[in-house]
Every structure is written in structure tokens, then in C-alpha cells.
Amino acid sequence: MKSIRLKPGKERSLLRRHPWVFDGAVARGSADPGETVRIDSHEGEFLAWGAYSPASKIRVRAWSFEQAQRIDAAFFRDTLRRAIALRERMGIASNGLRLVHGESDGLPGLVVDRYGDTLVAQFGAAGVERWKDVIADALLDITGCPRLYERSDASARALEGLPEVTGWLRGDGPTAFELQEHGWRLGLDIALGHKTGYYLDQRDSRLALHEYTRRLGFGQVLNCFSYTGGFSVAALAGGAGHVTSIDSSGPALEQARVNLTLNGLDESRATFLDADVNASLRRFVAEGRQFDAIVLDPPKLAPTAAHAERAARAYKDINRLAFKLLPPGGVLFTFSCSGGIGVELFHKIVASAGVDAGVDAAILGRLGGACDHPMTVTFPEGEYLKGLILMRKL
Ligand code: SAH
């Protein structure tokens, strides 16, 4: 077994059970991509077993902090079994679920979503790439699903020196799927959609918008970065008068139209704009438009903490524009899915956007990723999705 020796003092984060070792923390030792290594402190004490990533700044990702643990097929089967059993225990009423959420489930780099009896997996690090066959077989065995589609096309693969791979890894079948969420029908495609096909992490936030719409009776709703219109269906099904959905992806908007129809919602209550959100918000401000509720769910603007400053300006800008479009009593649902922007920083950005817009707002609530995308205290980066519900004061 190969071992990695850390520089003096660099054992601290592993002792707190944070699973990452950065390249700068390694004093000596190397291994093949994904190979299991023993991680030792500078003094030679065992800290963890991990997977070596020669190309990545995250040089080692820990599998286990128990010296007696063997990293073998049984380890992966057992860890997967526990992650999947946790979801069963959560009792989520949807046929689309996240079964494995990377580091938060003890499997760094691995994402597995279940759509009906189809699994979709992303292998985002050298460790899980090396164990891919074991993981694929175990997933089919544990879930009883006959097929597994691979969507290893996230940008993180390049940082690991891994090529993009997509296609059926086990079995085959249709890639179109109809998600049932909160009683709505949402069509998606696991091969063509973003991520594994859908933003399952926003499940609770879509329900929150739906419930607010029912309670407050929004007339005009603006859904920015709408993707396939999940929030648009949520608002319309809640009785919103009209929803304007903006996205820069034409195919996503086409699917959004289909999703309205699937739910028996009249297209006359919807406008779809294939456009840039920033430019559209500026135009609406210039035109003096107002919306009773606005959703701002932009893509990841800060993939890592290094991008945080530029991203902060971009978040502030769209939030400032959105505030200007809110009448008194209007409600803003604003999100950030950037791991590099923490909850507190996001709060500050939104607050200062309100100040710049000359709008005073009350925070009605906070939102986050759905519970099948768990967070752990040992891995704060797992809390990537955060949201605020704000009402412009009267
Ligand atoms: N709210 C959605 C998920 C949004 S993901 C849901 O609940 O399903 C972010 C979306 O922003 C993607 O669909 C992407 O196509 C879109 N996007 C990215 N940059 C954009 C821009 N500058 N203007 C408009 N849309 C953009």
C-alpha cells in the first residue's frame, strides 16, 4: 500500500474529518490515478485512507478515517447501501431522488440520481472513476434498477484530468422521463438535460414558491434562469396570473412549454423569453415593469472560493435589478448554488443589492437544497445551495 506523508501541521483538516487534502499539503508520496493511499501526518501517524488524484489540486480525497477499514468492493457496497437506505428513510414523495451526494455520503466525487427505475451517475474524481465497475454493479444490485446512464460531463472531470464520458454504463432504455413532483408532471431527458437531467436540489424551493403563490395570490411572476420551467409550473399551478420565464437555452424553454401543457396549464398565462437574464432585467427596469414575485436561480457563478469576488458582483447586480422590479409587498426568491459563496456572504450581497436599489425588504425565510442532498458539519462546501425569500416592505 502506498502512503502519502503530509507537511507539518497539515493534518488538522483531516483530524476534523474534512475529506480533502490539497496538493500544497503533501510533503511526499504519489500514486496512480484513483489508487488508494494511506495518508500519514508528518510524524507518521495514520490519518485516513484516500484516493490519489495526481492531476488535481485536491490531491487526495478521504474514503475512511478508520485504520481498520479496508477499501475494497465491500466498502463501496456498504457505503452505497447506507446512502440509499437513508433516502428510503427520508420518505420523499417523488420518483426523482438523489441517492448519493458525493462527500456528504462518504463517496467523494460521486453523484447518483434515480429517475424511476433509471439511475444516472456522475463520476467526478479519480477515486470513483477507478472503482466505477464495482460502484455500477453495486448500484444495480442494491436498487434493483435495470439500467444506469453515465453523465460524467461536468467540468470537474477536466480538473481531475479525466475525459468526458456519457452513455449507458449498464442496460439501456429511453432517456426521456416524466418526473412526478408535488403532484406536477415535469418532463426531462437524462442524456440531454443539465446535470443528470434535472435540478432535483430545488424541489423544496419550488414547493415554497407554489405555497406563497397560493397564499398571496401573485399576479405577475418572473422566473429568471427558468431552465425547463419547474418554478413556472409551481407558480401557475398555485394560481399565478401570468409567468414570464427567461432562459438562454432554447431546448430548455421548449421543454418548459411542454411541461405547462402536461399540467393542463394554459399557455396564454405564460411568456417564454430565450434571452440573457441580465439584459432582460435592465430592459424591464427601463420599461418600468413590475412583478409581484421574482425567482432568481442563476447557474454557479463561483465554482470555487477563488471566483467569489467577481461572482459576488454578478449576484449583486441581478439582485439589485430584481429589487427594482418589485412593488411594495412583492416577493423575491433568490438563490446561489456556488460552493464558493457562503450563506453569510450571500446574505450580505443580497442586503447590499437592496440598499443600492433603494428598497427595504424583510427576510421571510431561508431555503436550501432538498434533504436528499444532505449537508454534513465536516464538509461545509456541501452547503452549496442557499436561498432567501424577501418581501419588499410596504
Ligand atoms: N431554476 C431551475 C434551474 C436553473 S439552472 C430549476 O428549478 O429547474 C440555471 C439556468 O440558467 C440554466 O437553465 C441555464 O441555461 C440558464 N442560464 C445561464 N446563464 C444565463 C443567462 N445569462 N441568461 C439566461 N439564462 C441563463
Residues whose N, C-alpha, C, O or C-beta is under 5 A from the ligand:
A	BS01	SAH	Y199 Q202 F225 S226 Y227 T228 G230 F231 I246 D247 S248 S249 A252 A275 D276 V277 D297 P298 P299
